[in-house]
Amino acid sequence: MNSPFPVSSIVTRRAALLAAGAGAAVTLSACAQSVHPLSKSSESASESASASESASSSASASASSSASASSSASASSNKSYKGPLKFDNYEKNGTYVPATETEKAKNVPKPLPPEHMNDRSPEGIYEFTGFWLASINYLMLTGDSEPLKKADPADVYVKQFNEYVQLYQDYGGWTYGADTLMEMSLLADLPRQSTKNPNQYTWSANLTFNQDLKAHVDGSAPHKIAKSEGGRTYVGVEYKNGVWVMLTGHEDEASASASSASA
């Protein structure tokens, strides 16, 4: 999930310094690379050798790369998912009241796992990605990471966003000014299978950061969270043990480290 633009350009570390600068900063900079999955855009030709290899394999994979790819996509091969990523599977309790500079949001709709989220199909990848993104946006408005844990059983992204959980639970803060931090639009009809790992798929997309979302902490001036409007990226997922997993872009590095340690 490497970003097609510098991490520092995505969010500002001044997105609400907790307790007048004494605590952890509420920021997306720690997870910015994770927000942009698996590989950089193919235009980023000046990347390091390892990043270029990952980007090349992701970008060059075709829908007809193997019989496995065809069988995985057969259920929805004639359907196009291109366009804004949509998700509408929420638990609603009462009328939603958006947050303001003086009050937290109330009755925020809670994302629920879609029925086909774990299907090994384009529909499964689509529903999983929608739930994953909705869970992050929900966490930003509530400080509640419970839905994200269902989309991220290894807690990779839960840990990346823990500072926002702390913002709500430990510092009495919240975010306001927008209903979402991130929105995504898919740029291809269907995902593509990796040429290196038949269980991995990428989907070209455009990720947009809402410029109106701010963080509030008592005793501190409000700070805008997103510093970049977003850009071209790839969603990277892997099918493991019957469920989809959102990749981080560092899987090859972890594998290489493990191999070196065992040598």
Residue pairs with C-beta under 8 A, 6 or more apart in sequence:
1 33
1 34
1 35
1 36
1 37
1 38
1 233
1 234
1 236
1 246
1 247
1 248
1 249
2 33
2 36
2 38
2 39
2 40
2 47
2 51
2 54
2 55
2 249
3 10
3 32
3 33
3 35
3 36
3 40
3 233
4 36
4 40
4 41
4 43
4 44
4 231
4 232
4 233
5 228
5 231
7 29
7 32
7 33
8 29
8 227
9 227
9 228
10 28
10 29
10 32
10 35
10 209
10 226
10 227
10 228
11 27
11 28
11 29
11 32
11 209
11 225
11 226
11 227
11 228
12 27
12 223
12 224
12 225
12 227
13 25
13 27
13 29
14 25
14 223
15 25
15 26
15 27
15 28
15 215
15 223
15 224
15 225
16 25
16 26
16 167
16 173
16 215
16 216
16 217
16 220
16 222
16 223
16 225
17 23
17 25
17 26
17 217
17 220
17 223
18 24
18 25
18 26
18 166
18 167
18 170
18 171
18 173
18 217
18 220
19 171
19 217
19 219
20 219
20 220
23 166
23 170
23 171
24 163
24 166
25 163
26 163
26 164
26 166
26 167
26 173
26 215
26 217
26 223
26 225
27 163
27 225
28 35
28 181
28 225
28 226
30 160
30 163
31 157
31 160
31 161
33 248
33 249
34 156
34 157
34 160
34 246
34 248
34 249
35 182
35 207
35 233
36 207
36 233
36 234
36 249
37 202
37 233
37 234
37 235
37 236
37 237
37 246
37 247
37 248
37 249
38 54
38 58
38 200
38 202
38 234
38 235
38 236
38 247
38 248
38 249
39 51
39 54
39 55
39 57
39 58
39 59
39 202
39 234
39 236
39 249
40 47
40 51
40 54
40 55
40 234
41 55
41 59
41 231
41 232
41 233
41 234
42 55
42 56
42 59
43 232
44 51
44 55
45 52
47 55
50 252
50 253
53 252
54 249
54 252
57 194
57 195
57 196
58 192
58 194
58 202
58 234
58 236
59 202
59 234
60 195
61 192
61 193
61 194
61 195
61 202
62 69
62 192
63 69
63 70
63 73
63 190
63 192
63 193
64 70
65 192
65 193
65 195
66 193
66 198
68 193
68 198
69 192
69 193
69 198
70 77
72 120
72 121
72 122
72 193
72 201
73 121
73 122
73 190
73 191
75 119
75 121
75 122
75 123
76 121
76 122
76 123
76 190
77 122
77 190
79 122
79 123
79 189
80 189
80 190
81 122
81 126
81 186
81 189
81 190
82 186
82 187
82 188
82 189
83 185
83 186
84 183
84 184
84 185
84 186
85 126
85 129
85 130
85 133
85 183
85 184
85 185
85 186
85 205
86 130
87 111
87 114
87 127
87 130
87 131
87 133
87 134
89 111
89 112
89 113
89 114
89 131
90 109
90 110
90 111
90 112
90 134
91 109
91 110
91 111
91 112
92 107
92 109
92 110
93 107
93 110
94 106
94 107
95 107
96 105
96 106
96 107
96 108
96 109
97 105
97 106
97 107
98 105
98 176
98 179
99 105
99 141
99 174
99 175
99 176
99 177
100 176
101 176
101 214
101 216
101 222
104 168
104 174
104 176
105 141
105 142
105 174
105 176
108 138
108 141
108 142
109 138
110 138
110 144
110 147
111 131
111 134
111 135
111 138
111 147
112 131
112 147
113 131
113 150
113 151
114 127
114 128
114 130
114 131
115 127
116 123
116 124
116 127
117 124
117 127
117 128
117 131
117 244
118 124
118 128
118 242
118 243
118 244
119 127
120 239
122 190
122 191
124 244
125 191
125 201
125 203
125 235
125 237
125 244
126 186
128 151
128 237
128 244
128 246
129 184
129 203
129 235
129 237
129 246
131 147
131 150
131 151
132 148
132 151
132 152
132 157
132 246
133 182
133 183
133 184
134 147
135 147
135 148
135 150
135 151
135 152
136 148
136 157
136 161
136 181
136 182
137 179
137 180
137 181
137 182
138 144
138 147
138 148
139 145
139 147
139 148
139 161
139 164
139 165
140 161
140 164
140 175
140 180
140 181
140 213
141 174
141 175
141 179
142 168
143 164
143 165
143 167
143 168
143 169
143 174
144 165
144 168
145 158
145 161
145 162
145 165
148 157
148 158
148 161
149 155
149 158
151 157
151 246
152 158
152 245
152 246
153 243
153 245
154 245
156 246
156 248
157 246
164 175
167 173
167 174
167 175
167 215
167 217
168 174
171 217
171 218
172 217
172 218
173 215
173 216
173 217
173 218
174 215
174 216
175 181
175 213
175 214
175 215
175 216
175 225
176 213
176 214
176 216
177 212
177 213
177 214
178 210
178 212
178 213
180 210
180 213
181 209
181 210
181 213
181 225
181 226
182 207
182 208
182 209
182 210
182 230
183 207
183 208
183 210
184 205
184 206
184 207
184 208
184 235
185 205
185 206
185 208
186 203
186 204
186 205
186 235
187 204
187 205
187 206
187 232
188 203
188 204
190 203
191 201
191 202
191 203
191 235
191 237
192 201
192 202
192 203
193 200
193 201
194 200
194 201
194 202
197 238
199 238
199 239
199 240
200 236
200 237
200 238
200 239
200 247
201 236
201 237
201 238
201 239
202 234
202 235
202 236
202 237
203 234
203 235
203 237
204 232
204 233
204 234
205 232
205 233
205 234
205 235
206 230
206 231
206 232
206 233
207 230
207 231
207 233
208 229
208 230
209 226
209 227
209 228
209 229
209 230
210 226
211 224
211 226
211 229
212 224
213 224
213 225
213 226
214 222
214 223
214 224
214 225
215 222
215 223
215 225
216 222
235 246
236 246
236 247
236 249
237 244
237 245
237 246
237 247
238 244
238 245
238 247
238 251
239 245
